[in-house]
Amino acid sequence: MTELLQQAIAQIQQLPPDQQDAIAARFLAELQDEQKWDAQFVATTDNQWDQMAAMVRQEIAKGETVPLDEVFPAQK
């Protein structure tokens, strides 16, 4: 277990049981979601990636995209 995780668990242990359970439920849900995403990526074929890339290129060519700096402006 990493030091950061140990610190987080130590702080969580100081909370009331209902808050501990709420955090644990969110943590477990996040782990399950990550496992689903990992499985989805592993199952994606090269052909599917190629199709997705072609779709993105078409959207860019049609001007249907927004530059990332407009979505996530630089912080000052």
DRENTORKOL-3810 file (N, C-alpha, C; in nm, 4 decimals):
REM DRENTORKOL-3810
@n.u->0.0857; n.v->-0.1173; n.w->0.0000; ca.u->0.0000; ca.v->0.0000; ca.w->0.0000; c.u->0.0899; c.v->0.1231; c.w->0.0000
@n.u->0.0528; n.v->0.2223; n.w->-0.0785; ca.u->0.1340; ca.v->0.3430; ca.w->-0.0864; c.u->0.1144; c.v->0.4297; c.w->0.0375
@n.u->0.2102; n.v->0.5185; n.w->0.0575; ca.u->0.2021; ca.v->0.6097; ca.w->0.1719; c.u->0.0805; c.v->0.7017; c.w->0.1597
@n.u->0.0520; n.v->0.7484; n.w->0.0393; ca.u->-0.0626; ca.v->0.8373; ca.w->0.0196; c.u->-0.1934; c.v->0.7669; c.w->0.0532
@n.u->-0.2063; n.v->0.6415; n.w->0.0104; ca.u->-0.3273; ca.v->0.5662; ca.w->0.0414; c.u->-0.3381; c.v->0.5419; c.w->0.1914
@n.u->-0.2260; n.v->0.5149; n.w->0.2554; ca.u->-0.2268; ca.v->0.4962; ca.w->0.4004; c.u->-0.2726; c.v->0.6233; c.w->0.4715
@n.u->-0.2277; n.v->0.7389; n.w->0.4234; ca.u->-0.2699; ca.v->0.8676; ca.w->0.4816; c.u->-0.4199; c.v->0.8876; c.w->0.4647
@n.u->-0.4696; n.v->0.8558; n.w->0.3458; ca.u->-0.6125; ca.v->0.8728; ca.w->0.3196; c.u->-0.6945; c.v->0.7820; c.w->0.4109
@n.u->-0.6539; n.v->0.6575; n.w->0.4232; ca.u->-0.7273; ca.v->0.5629; ca.w->0.5076; c.u->-0.7232; c.v->0.6064; c.w->0.6530
@n.u->-0.6092; n.v->0.6576; n.w->0.6983; ca.u->-0.5983; ca.v->0.7054; ca.w->0.8366; c.u->-0.6966; c.v->0.8185; c.w->0.8627
@n.u->-0.7122; n.v->0.9077; n.w->0.7670; ca.u->-0.8069; ca.v->1.0180; ca.w->0.7835; c.u->-0.9508; c.v->0.9677; c.w->0.7779
@n.u->-0.9773; n.v->0.8747; n.w->0.6886; ca.u->-1.1123; ca.v->0.8191; ca.w->0.6769; c.u->-1.1517; c.v->0.7464; c.w->0.8044
@n.u->-1.0573; n.v->0.6780; n.w->0.8673; ca.u->-1.0861; ca.v->0.6048; ca.w->0.9907; c.u->-1.1320; c.v->0.6961; c.w->1.1041
@n.u->-1.1005; n.v->0.8227; n.w->1.0950; ca.u->-1.1395; ca.v->0.9182; ca.w->1.1990; c.u->-1.2826; c.v->0.9686; c.w->1.1807
@n.u->-1.3428; n.v->0.9377; n.w->1.0684; ca.u->-1.4786; ca.v->0.9845; ca.w->1.0396; c.u->-1.5814; c.v->0.8910; c.w->1.1021
@n.u->-1.7048; n.v->0.9414; n.w->1.1178; ca.u->-1.8127; ca.v->0.8545; ca.w->1.1660; c.u->-1.8374; c.v->0.7397; c.w->1.0672
@n.u->-1.8898; n.v->0.6272; n.w->1.1157; ca.u->-1.9102; ca.v->0.5099; ca.w->1.0299; c.u->-1.9916; c.v->0.5367; c.w->0.9038
@n.u->-2.0948; n.v->0.6198; n.w->0.9123; ca.u->-2.1762; ca.v->0.6446; ca.w->0.7931; c.u->-2.0964; c.v->0.7181; c.w->0.6859
@n.u->-2.0087; n.v->0.8087; n.w->0.7268; ca.u->-1.9241; ca.v->0.8785; ca.w->0.6298; c.u->-1.8179; c.v->0.7842; c.w->0.5736
@n.u->-1.7646; n.v->0.6965; n.w->0.6575; ca.u->-1.6686; ca.v->0.5969; ca.w->0.6101; c.u->-1.7334; c.v->0.5085; c.w->0.5035
@n.u->-1.8562; n.v->0.4647; n.w->0.5301; ca.u->-1.9265; ca.v->0.3787; ca.w->0.4340; c.u->-1.9551; c.v->0.4527; c.w->0.3035
@n.u->-1.9899; n.v->0.5809; n.w->0.3130; ca.u->-2.0172; ca.v->0.6597; ca.w->0.1922; c.u->-1.8912; c.v->0.6714; c.w->0.1073
@n.u->-1.7791; n.v->0.6985; n.w->0.1704; ca.u->-1.6529; ca.v->0.7098; ca.w->0.0968; c.u->-1.6150; c.v->0.5745; c.w->0.0378
@n.u->-1.6305; n.v->0.4685; n.w->0.1156; ca.u->-1.5978; ca.v->0.3342; ca.w->0.0672; c.u->-1.6841; c.v->0.2974; c.w->-0.0531
@n.u->-1.8118; n.v->0.3318; n.w->-0.0473; ca.u->-1.9017; ca.v->0.3006; ca.w->-0.1593; c.u->-1.8579; c.v->0.3748; c.w->-0.2851
@n.u->-1.8210; n.v->0.5022; n.w->-0.2712; ca.u->-1.7746; ca.v->0.5792; ca.w->-0.3873; c.u->-1.6443; c.v->0.5218; c.w->-0.4415
@n.u->-1.5553; n.v->0.4840; n.w->-0.3514; ca.u->-1.4271; ca.v->0.4277; ca.w->-0.3907; c.u->-1.4470; c.v->0.2962; c.w->-0.4664
@n.u->-1.5313; n.v->0.2091; n.w->-0.4133; ca.u->-1.5584; ca.v->0.0814; ca.w->-0.4798; c.u->-1.6253; c.v->0.1009; c.w->-0.6157
@n.u->-1.7166; n.v->0.1973; n.w->-0.6243; ca.u->-1.7824; ca.v->0.2264; ca.w->-0.7517; c.u->-1.6807; c.v->0.2773; c.w->-0.8535
@n.u->-1.5878; n.v->0.3586; n.w->-0.8085; ca.u->-1.4834; ca.v->0.4106; ca.w->-0.8972; c.u->-1.3939; c.v->0.2970; c.w->-0.9474
@n.u->-1.3573; n.v->0.2064; n.w->-0.8590; ca.u->-1.2761; ca.v->0.0913; ca.w->-0.8994; c.u->-1.3498; c.v->0.0052; c.w->-1.0014
@n.u->-1.4782; n.v->-0.0178; n.w->-0.9783; ca.u->-1.5579; ca.v->-0.0973; ca.w->-1.0716; c.u->-1.5674; c.v->-0.0282; c.w->-1.2070
@n.u->-1.5855; n.v->0.1040; n.w->-1.2061; ca.u->-1.5928; ca.v->0.1796; ca.w->-1.3301; c.u->-1.4606; c.v->0.1702; c.w->-1.4063
@n.u->-1.3490; n.v->0.1804; n.w->-1.3358; ca.u->-1.2178; ca.v->0.1681; ca.w->-1.3995; c.u->-1.1996; c.v->0.0301; c.w->-1.4622
@n.u->-1.2456; n.v->-0.0723; n.w->-1.3929; ca.u->-1.2346; ca.v->-0.2082; ca.w->-1.4472; c.u->-1.3162; c.v->-0.2228; c.w->-1.5750
@n.u->-1.4342; n.v->-0.1614; n.w->-1.5774; ca.u->-1.5179; ca.v->-0.1669; ca.w->-1.6985; c.u->-1.4492; c.v->-0.0959; c.w->-1.8148
@n.u->-1.3919; n.v->0.0236; n.w->-1.7877; ca.u->-1.3224; ca.v->0.0977; ca.w->-1.8930; c.u->-1.2032; c.v->0.0191; c.w->-1.9437
@n.u->-1.1258; n.v->-0.0398; n.w->-1.8510; ca.u->-1.0108; ca.v->-0.1197; ca.w->-1.8925; c.u->-1.0539; c.v->-0.2341; c.w->-1.9831
@n.u->-1.1606; n.v->-0.3043; n.w->-1.9453; ca.u->-1.2101; ca.v->-0.4156; ca.w->-2.0260; c.u->-1.2568; c.v->-0.3668; c.w->-2.1626
@n.u->-1.3219; n.v->-0.2515; n.w->-2.1659; ca.u->-1.3709; ca.v->-0.1960; ca.w->-2.2923; c.u->-1.2543; c.v->-0.1616; c.w->-2.3847
@n.u->-1.1502; n.v->-0.1010; n.w->-2.3304; ca.u->-1.0339; ca.v->-0.0670; ca.w->-2.4127; c.u->-0.9650; c.v->-0.1918; c.w->-2.4660
@n.u->-0.9500; n.v->-0.2925; n.w->-2.3815; ca.u->-0.8850; ca.v->-0.4167; ca.w->-2.4240; c.u->-0.9663; c.v->-0.4841; c.w->-2.5348
@n.u->-1.0977; n.v->-0.4748; n.w->-2.5269; ca.u->-1.1853; ca.v->-0.5414; ca.w->-2.6233; c.u->-1.1988; c.v->-0.4641; c.w->-2.7553
@n.u->-1.1508; n.v->-0.3411; n.w->-2.7591; ca.u->-1.1633; ca.v->-0.2600; ca.w->-2.8804; c.u->-1.0615; c.v->-0.3071; c.w->-2.9833
@n.u->-1.1113; n.v->-0.3354; n.w->-3.1021; ca.u->-1.0254; ca.v->-0.3867; ca.w->-3.2093; c.u->-0.9564; c.v->-0.2721; c.w->-3.2822
@n.u->-0.8517; n.v->-0.3063; n.w->-3.3558; ca.u->-0.7832; ca.v->-0.2047; ca.w->-3.4367; c.u->-0.8795; c.v->-0.1424; c.w->-3.5374
@n.u->-0.9679; n.v->-0.2233; n.w->-3.5933; ca.u->-1.0657; ca.v->-0.1719; ca.w->-3.6888; c.u->-1.1577; c.v->-0.0692; c.w->-3.6227
@n.u->-1.2002; n.v->-0.0970; n.w->-3.5007; ca.u->-1.2857; ca.v->-0.0018; ca.w->-3.4297; c.u->-1.2113; c.v->0.1288; c.w->-3.4023
@n.u->-1.0837; n.v->0.1188; n.w->-3.3623; ca.u->-1.0046; ca.v->0.2407; ca.w->-3.3400; c.u->-0.9914; c.v->0.3194; c.w->-3.4696
@n.u->-0.9685; n.v->0.2485; n.w->-3.5807; ca.u->-0.9568; ca.v->0.3147; ca.w->-3.7104; c.u->-1.0869; c.v->0.3858; c.w->-3.7480
@n.u->-1.2014; n.v->0.3203; n.w->-3.7231; ca.u->-1.3314; ca.v->0.3822; ca.w->-3.7524; c.u->-1.3524; c.v->0.5064; c.w->-3.6670
@n.u->-1.3146; n.v->0.4982; n.w->-3.5406; ca.u->-1.3307; ca.v->0.6129; ca.w->-3.4522; c.u->-1.2418; c.v->0.7292; c.w->-3.4973
@n.u->-1.1188; n.v->0.6989; n.w->-3.5361; ca.u->-1.0281; ca.v->0.8026; ca.w->-3.5840; c.u->-1.0825; c.v->0.8681; c.w->-3.7103
@n.u->-1.1401; n.v->0.7883; n.w->-3.7989; ca.u->-1.1991; ca.v->0.8434; ca.w->-3.9217; c.u->-1.3153; c.v->0.9357; c.w->-3.8889
@n.u->-1.3965; n.v->0.8976; n.w->-3.7917; ca.u->-1.5089; ca.v->0.9826; ca.w->-3.7510; c.u->-1.4586; c.v->1.1151; c.w->-3.6948
@n.u->-1.3544; n.v->1.1098; n.w->-3.6161; ca.u->-1.2981; ca.v->1.2326; ca.w->-3.5585; c.u->-1.2420; c.v->1.3214; c.w->-3.6681
@n.u->-1.1714; n.v->1.2615; n.w->-3.7637; ca.u->-1.1178; ca.v->1.3415; ca.w->-3.8749; c.u->-1.2296; c.v->1.4098; c.w->-3.9522
@n.u->-1.3419; n.v->1.3401; n.w->-3.9725; ca.u->-1.4557; ca.v->1.3996; ca.w->-4.0426; c.u->-1.5130; c.v->1.5166; c.w->-3.9629
@n.u->-1.5259; n.v->1.4999; n.w->-3.8320; ca.u->-1.5789; ca.v->1.6078; ca.w->-3.7487; c.u->-1.4871; c.v->1.7295; c.w->-3.7532
@n.u->-1.3566; n.v->1.7057; n.w->-3.7499; ca.u->-1.2619; ca.v->1.8165; ca.w->-3.7587; c.u->-1.2753; c.v->1.8864; c.w->-3.8928
@n.u->-1.2824; n.v->1.8095; n.w->-4.0019; ca.u->-1.2934; ca.v->1.8664; ca.w->-4.1363; c.u->-1.4214; c.v->1.9477; c.w->-4.1524
@n.u->-1.5288; n.v->1.9067; n.w->-4.0863; ca.u->-1.6567; ca.v->1.9773; ca.w->-4.0948; c.u->-1.6643; c.v->2.0961; c.w->-3.9988
@n.u->-1.5620; n.v->2.1141; n.w->-3.9178; ca.u->-1.5624; ca.v->2.2242; ca.w->-3.8215; c.u->-1.6538; c.v->2.1976; c.w->-3.7029
@n.u->-1.6778; n.v->2.0720; n.w->-3.6731; ca.u->-1.7697; ca.v->2.0356; ca.w->-3.5654; c.u->-1.6990; c.v->2.0181; c.w->-3.4305
@n.u->-1.5734; n.v->2.0584; n.w->-3.4234; ca.u->-1.4989; ca.v->2.0441; ca.w->-3.2990; c.u->-1.4661; c.v->2.1801; c.w->-3.2406
@n.u->-1.4284; n.v->2.1810; n.w->-3.1156; ca.u->-1.3912; ca.v->2.3035; ca.w->-3.0461; c.u->-1.2493; c.v->2.2847; c.w->-2.9941
@n.u->-1.1620; n.v->2.3824; n.w->-3.0125; ca.u->-1.0260; ca.v->2.3688; ca.w->-2.9607; c.u->-1.0269; c.v->2.3492; c.w->-2.8082
@n.u->-0.9362; n.v->2.2659; n.w->-2.7614; ca.u->-0.9299; ca.v->2.2366; ca.w->-2.6182; c.u->-0.9079; c.v->2.3618; c.w->-2.5338
@n.u->-0.8322; n.v->2.4590; n.w->-2.5855; ca.u->-0.8088; ca.v->2.5789; ca.w->-2.5053; c.u->-0.9352; c.v->2.6617; c.w->-2.4870
@n.u->-1.0365; n.v->2.6377; n.w->-2.5677; ca.u->-1.1659; ca.v->2.7026; ca.w->-2.5470; c.u->-1.2470; c.v->2.6290; c.w->-2.4408
@n.u->-1.2302; n.v->2.4991; n.w->-2.4345; ca.u->-1.3009; ca.v->2.4179; ca.w->-2.3367; c.u->-1.2328; c.v->2.4290; c.w->-2.2005
@n.u->-1.0995; n.v->2.4254; n.w->-2.2027; ca.u->-1.0206; ca.v->2.4327; ca.w->-2.0800; c.u->-0.9223; c.v->2.5494; c.w->-2.0926
@n.u->-0.9698; n.v->2.6720; n.w->-2.0665; ca.u->-0.8808; ca.v->2.7869; ca.w->-2.0807; c.u->-0.7645; c.v->2.7798; c.w->-1.9813
@n.u->-0.6529; n.v->2.8360; n.w->-2.0227; ca.u->-0.5342; ca.v->2.8376; ca.w->-1.9361; c.u->-0.5648; c.v->2.9137; c.w->-1.8090
@n.u->-0.5192; n.v->2.8565; n.w->-1.6974; ca.u->-0.5391; ca.v->2.9223; ca.w->-1.5677; c.u->-0.4255; c.v->3.0194; c.w->-1.5428
@n.u->-0.4602; n.v->3.1283; n.w->-1.4816; ca.u->-0.3587; ca.v->3.2306; ca.w->-1.4505; c.u->-0.3188; c.v->3.2248; c.w->-1.3075
END
